[in-house]
Amino acid sequence: MGWHAELRLDYRVEHGRCLARHRHMGPLRILQILYPEGDAVCHNVVVHPPSGLVGGDVLDTAITVGTGAHGLVTTPGATRFYRSDGETAVQRTQIALAPGARFEWLPLSAICSSGCIAENTLVVRPDADSELIGWDMCALGLPASNQPFQRGSIRQRIEVPGIWLEQARIDAQDDLLMNGTLGLAGQRCVGTLFFITGTVLPRVRREAVLEAARGAIGSHALAPTAGATSPHPQIVIVRALGPLVEPVFELLRRVRAVWRAELWQLPATEPRGWAN
């Protein structure tokens, strides 16, 4: 039997300050509540003390963001999916946004060790005039440490019910997917940054968001393997492929900064742990 851990996190504005209330079961909890931008934006660092998942482990996170609240969640390190003897290691996150809420979902990467059997799911439910900037980064193996992703698989799913569904299964032994020109083309980190709204974006604003992203991508080393698109009037996506986590993280970090300025007229304030 593996660990089953749960975290419930609720953001509300009270007396002019965004507050975060939380409760947990098992080894998944809030490490820090920080206000580097003042009372309006509440930053939280979520930790999983075992530092990784093996077959049978389940991490369930449910986040609600109240009207007018602005929360931000990151992690101090990567989520690691270790080798499994047959059971699936599962990470599930649900985020519900009330009207007028803002949220930033910015965990560090998920690292898939060779032999893992992993499932990583994110479901976002935005209400009217709510907005979310978030990302998902999946690293396959540890190429820099000569630990390639030779066996195992991960199922990825990102969903905004009724609006957008993206899902994939990456199998280490699917050579066409792993190395083919229409697949990962030998790259071992996949990053997706998304802007999700509860209301259809006016065309002018959507184009401005796309142009801001494309401008940031154009001057980056990963420009040949990255791009921005809008598959739905409430969704804008940036996708990047890279050989390692670090350049993908740097690119998504850069786009997130320009989106913050373009969308919310906020500076590119980063979680404290990213400075390390």
PyMOL commands that set and color helices and strands:
alter all, ss='L'
color gray80, all
select helices_A, chain A and resi 143-145+175-179+203-218+223-225+245-264+272-275
alter helices_A, ss='H'
color red, helices_A
select strands_A, chain A and resi 4-14+17-25+29-34+42-47+58-65+70-74+79-81+89-97+102-106+110-112+116-126+131-140+152-160+164-171+189-197+226-232+235-242
alter strands_A, ss='S'
color yellow, strands_A
deselect
rebuild
show_as cartoon
